């Protein structure tokens, strides 16, 4: 089952079940303390609760009569780094001074984890993600994102874009927060695939496409099976000596990195597709220096 936050053409916002040709709206007034998408995701039985909440008085809404919103409420967004071999190589190439650190963290027991975004910095489908004006080498990082409940359980998956200023991070690893954490630095959506059994890592493919002036300028793909770490293992490190009363969203690292000569430009279009979840599309904005 897939759940989403949607905006209807009349301006109403709803939580909905995503079906083949549209969405089924939910009536959240039927159960006390269920007011938003995360309340359903964090419940004991998200799929059962969602089915119970279907508003039977409303017909399904076709996709052309709604917009998908970022599937985040109050959760913190975190990210893991260097979980794919391709990412390890890219990090070592961009930073001569810190190459050994990236090499070591790829095989270490403890993963690289960093704070990525607050909800106000998250962009939903078709909302612009940002390249910092002071970066001349920035790329999208297509990632499987894990939805983690306050009781530290994996409850779902969505598509994530961990925007990254490679030149800023490469200059000095201490600049990582500035390379990763800024306004419009993270894309999430279009929906949440509920965790209802083990994820087929081999069959779950991630495809990144970047368009510029209507032409495809980059395309890459990988499989979640290429990730060197387990999903539950990453969550276990995230929650170690930590708590998340509103839950958390954890980006799991990227296995697709454009060539070193590539950088995003203003008005590029980034599309990230993950098998079974959907496609997250975001335009890119980059302002001139103030």
C-alpha positions as CSV (number, residue, x, y, z in Angstrom):
1,X,0.0,0.0,0.0
2,X,1.1,3.5,-0.8
3,X,0.0,6.6,1.2
4,X,0.5,10.3,0.2
5,X,-0.3,13.9,1.1
6,X,-2.2,15.6,-1.7
7,X,-3.5,19.0,-2.7
8,X,-6.7,19.0,-4.6
9,X,-7.6,21.6,-7.3
10,X,-10.0,23.3,-4.8
11,X,-7.2,23.9,-2.4
12,X,-8.0,21.2,0.1
13,X,-5.2,19.1,1.6
14,X,-5.8,15.4,2.3
15,X,-4.1,12.2,3.2
16,X,-4.8,9.5,0.6
17,X,-4.2,6.0,-0.5
18,X,-2.5,5.9,-3.8
19,X,-4.1,3.5,-6.3
20,X,-3.4,2.7,-10.0
21,X,-5.3,5.6,-11.6
22,X,-5.8,8.1,-8.7
23,X,-6.1,8.4,-5.0
24,X,-8.7,7.5,-2.4
25,X,-9.1,10.2,0.2
26,X,-9.1,9.5,3.9
27,X,-11.4,10.9,6.6
28,X,-9.0,11.6,9.5
29,X,-11.9,12.7,11.8
30,X,-13.0,9.1,12.4
31,X,-10.3,8.3,15.0
32,X,-9.1,10.4,17.9
33,X,-5.4,11.6,17.7
34,X,-5.2,10.8,14.0
35,X,-4.6,14.2,12.3
36,X,-1.9,13.7,9.7
37,X,0.0,11.2,7.6
38,X,2.6,10.6,10.2
39,X,0.0,9.6,12.7
40,X,-1.1,6.8,10.4
41,X,2.5,5.8,9.6
42,X,3.4,5.6,13.3
43,X,0.3,3.6,14.3
44,X,0.4,-0.1,15.1
45,X,-1.2,-1.1,11.8
46,X,-0.8,1.7,9.2
47,X,-2.4,-0.3,6.3
48,X,-5.4,-1.4,8.4
49,X,-5.9,2.1,9.8
50,X,-5.7,3.6,6.3
51,X,-8.3,1.2,4.9
52,X,-10.6,2.0,7.9
53,X,-10.2,5.8,7.2
54,X,-11.3,5.7,3.6
55,X,-14.0,8.3,3.0
56,X,-16.6,6.2,1.4
57,X,-18.7,9.2,0.5
58,X,-16.1,10.6,-1.9
59,X,-15.1,9.1,-5.2
60,X,-11.5,8.4,-6.1
61,X,-9.7,11.5,-7.4
62,X,-7.7,11.1,-10.7
63,X,-4.1,12.2,-10.7
64,X,-4.7,15.1,-13.1
65,X,-6.9,16.7,-10.4
66,X,-4.4,16.8,-7.6
67,X,-0.8,17.6,-6.7
68,X,1.4,15.4,-4.5
69,X,3.0,17.1,-1.5
70,X,6.1,16.1,0.4
71,X,5.3,13.2,2.7
72,X,6.7,14.8,5.8
73,X,5.1,16.4,8.8
74,X,7.3,17.2,11.8
75,X,10.0,14.6,11.3
76,X,13.7,15.4,11.2
77,X,15.5,14.3,8.0
78,X,18.8,12.5,8.4
79,X,21.2,11.0,5.8
80,X,23.8,8.3,5.6
81,X,26.9,8.7,3.5
82,X,29.3,6.4,1.7
83,X,27.0,3.4,1.7
84,X,27.7,2.5,-2.0
85,X,31.1,1.8,-3.6
86,X,30.4,4.6,-6.2
87,X,29.9,7.1,-3.4
88,X,33.1,6.0,-1.7
89,X,35.1,6.6,-4.9
90,X,33.4,9.9,-5.6
91,X,34.1,11.3,-2.1
92,X,37.7,10.2,-2.3
93,X,38.1,11.9,-5.7
94,X,36.6,15.2,-4.5
95,X,38.7,15.5,-1.3
96,X,42.4,14.7,-1.4
97,X,42.8,15.7,2.3
98,X,40.0,13.5,3.5
99,X,40.2,10.5,1.1
100,X,41.3,8.1,3.8
101,X,38.4,9.0,6.0
102,X,35.9,8.1,3.2
103,X,37.7,5.0,2.5
104,X,37.6,3.8,6.1
105,X,34.0,4.7,6.8
106,X,32.8,2.6,3.9
107,X,34.0,-0.6,5.7
108,X,33.7,0.6,9.3
109,X,31.1,-0.7,11.6
110,X,29.8,2.8,12.4
111,X,28.3,4.5,9.3
112,X,28.5,8.2,8.4
113,X,25.3,9.8,9.6
114,X,24.5,13.5,9.4
115,X,21.5,15.8,9.9
116,X,20.0,16.7,6.5
117,X,16.9,18.8,6.8
118,X,14.1,20.2,8.9
119,X,10.6,20.0,7.3
120,X,10.7,23.6,6.1
121,X,13.8,22.8,4.0
122,X,12.1,19.8,2.3
123,X,10.7,20.1,-1.3
124,X,7.9,18.0,-2.5
125,X,7.2,16.8,-6.1
126,X,7.6,19.6,-8.7
127,X,8.9,22.0,-6.1
128,X,12.3,23.5,-6.8
129,X,15.4,22.1,-5.1
130,X,18.3,24.5,-4.8
131,X,21.9,24.8,-5.7
132,X,23.8,27.1,-3.4
133,X,24.9,30.3,-5.3
134,X,28.4,29.8,-3.8
135,X,28.8,26.3,-5.2
136,X,30.2,25.6,-8.7
137,X,30.0,21.8,-8.4
138,X,26.6,20.5,-7.2
139,X,24.7,17.3,-7.9
140,X,21.6,15.5,-6.9
141,X,22.0,12.3,-4.9
142,X,19.1,9.9,-5.6
143,X,18.4,7.8,-2.5
144,X,16.0,5.4,-0.9
145,X,14.5,7.1,2.1
146,X,13.3,5.2,5.2
147,X,10.4,6.3,7.3
148,X,11.2,5.6,11.0
149,X,8.6,5.8,13.7
150,X,9.1,7.3,17.2
151,X,9.5,3.7,18.5
152,X,12.4,3.3,16.1
153,X,10.7,0.9,13.7
154,X,10.9,1.0,9.9
155,X,7.4,1.8,8.7
156,X,7.8,2.9,5.1
157,X,9.9,4.1,2.1
158,X,9.9,7.1,-0.1
159,X,12.1,8.7,-2.8
160,X,14.8,11.1,-1.6
161,X,17.1,13.7,-3.2
162,X,20.1,14.6,-1.0
163,X,21.3,17.7,-2.8
164,X,25.1,18.1,-2.4
165,X,27.6,20.8,-3.0
166,X,30.6,18.6,-3.9
167,X,33.1,21.5,-4.1
168,X,32.3,22.7,-0.6
169,X,32.4,19.3,1.0
170,X,35.6,18.4,-1.0
171,X,37.4,21.6,0.1
172,X,37.2,20.5,3.7
173,X,35.1,17.7,5.3
174,X,34.3,20.1,8.2
175,X,32.2,22.1,5.6
176,X,29.8,19.1,5.3
177,X,26.8,20.9,7.0
178,X,27.1,23.8,4.6
179,X,27.4,21.4,1.6
180,X,24.3,19.5,2.7
181,X,22.1,21.7,4.9
182,X,20.5,24.8,3.5
183,X,17.1,26.0,2.2
184,X,15.5,23.7,-0.4
185,X,18.3,21.1,0.1
186,X,16.2,18.0,0.1
187,X,13.5,16.5,-2.1
188,X,11.0,13.9,-0.8
189,X,8.0,12.1,-2.4
190,X,5.8,11.5,-4.2
191,X,4.4,9.0,-1.7
192,X,5.2,6.5,1.0
193,X,5.3,2.7,0.3
194,X,4.4,1.0,3.5
195,X,6.9,-1.5,4.9
196,X,4.8,-4.7,4.9
197,X,7.6,-7.2,4.4
198,X,11.3,-7.5,3.5
199,X,12.3,-5.2,0.7
200,X,13.5,-7.0,-2.4
201,X,16.8,-5.2,-2.7
202,X,17.7,-6.8,-6.0
203,X,14.5,-5.7,-7.7
204,X,14.4,-2.2,-6.2
205,X,16.2,-0.1,-8.8
206,X,17.0,3.6,-8.5
207,X,17.1,5.6,-11.8
208,X,18.3,9.2,-12.0
209,X,17.6,11.4,-15.0
210,X,18.7,15.0,-15.5
211,X,17.3,17.2,-18.3
212,X,18.5,20.6,-19.5
213,X,16.6,22.6,-22.0
214,X,14.5,19.6,-22.9
215,X,17.5,17.3,-23.5
216,X,18.7,14.5,-21.3
217,X,22.2,15.3,-20.1
218,X,22.7,12.5,-17.6
219,X,21.1,9.2,-16.8
220,X,22.3,6.6,-14.3
221,X,20.9,3.7,-12.4
222,X,21.7,1.3,-9.6
223,X,20.1,-1.3,-7.3
224,X,19.5,-1.1,-3.6
225,X,21.3,-4.5,-3.6
226,X,24.5,-2.5,-4.2
227,X,24.2,-0.8,-0.8
228,X,26.9,-2.1,1.5
229,X,24.8,-1.7,4.6
230,X,21.5,-3.1,5.8
231,X,18.5,-0.9,6.2
232,X,17.8,-1.9,9.8
233,X,21.5,-1.6,10.6
234,X,21.4,2.1,9.5
235,X,18.3,2.7,11.6
236,X,20.0,1.1,14.6
237,X,22.9,3.5,14.4
238,X,20.6,6.5,13.9
239,X,18.6,5.8,17.0
240,X,21.6,4.9,19.2
241,X,21.7,7.3,22.1
242,X,19.0,9.3,20.4
243,X,15.2,9.6,20.3
244,X,12.8,11.0,17.7
245,X,9.4,11.9,19.3
246,X,8.1,12.9,15.9
247,X,9.8,10.1,14.0
248,X,12.5,10.5,11.4
249,X,13.3,10.1,7.7
250,X,16.6,8.6,6.9
251,X,18.2,8.9,3.4
252,X,20.3,5.8,2.8
253,X,23.1,7.1,0.5
254,X,23.6,7.2,-3.2
255,X,25.0,4.8,-5.7
256,X,24.7,7.2,-8.6
257,X,27.2,10.1,-9.0
258,X,27.4,12.1,-12.3
259,X,30.9,12.5,-13.8
260,X,33.2,15.1,-12.2
261,X,32.8,17.6,-15.0
262,X,29.0,17.7,-14.4
263,X,27.2,20.3,-12.2
264,X,23.6,21.2,-11.9
265,X,22.4,24.4,-13.5
266,X,19.5,26.7,-13.0
267,X,16.3,25.3,-14.5
268,X,17.6,21.7,-14.8
269,X,15.0,19.0,-14.2
270,X,15.9,16.2,-11.8
271,X,13.9,12.9,-11.9
272,X,14.4,10.1,-9.5
273,X,12.5,6.8,-9.9
274,X,12.5,4.0,-7.4
275,X,10.8,0.7,-8.2
276,X,7.5,0.3,-6.4
277,X,7.4,3.8,-5.0
278,X,7.3,6.2,-7.9
279,X,9.1,9.1,-9.4
280,X,10.2,12.3,-7.7
281,X,10.6,15.2,-10.1
282,X,12.1,18.6,-9.1
283,X,13.2,21.6,-11.1
284,X,16.5,23.2,-10.0
285,X,17.0,26.8,-9.0
286,X,20.3,28.6,-8.5
287,X,20.4,32.3,-7.7
288,X,23.2,34.7,-8.7
289,X,25.4,35.9,-5.9
290,X,23.7,38.7,-3.9
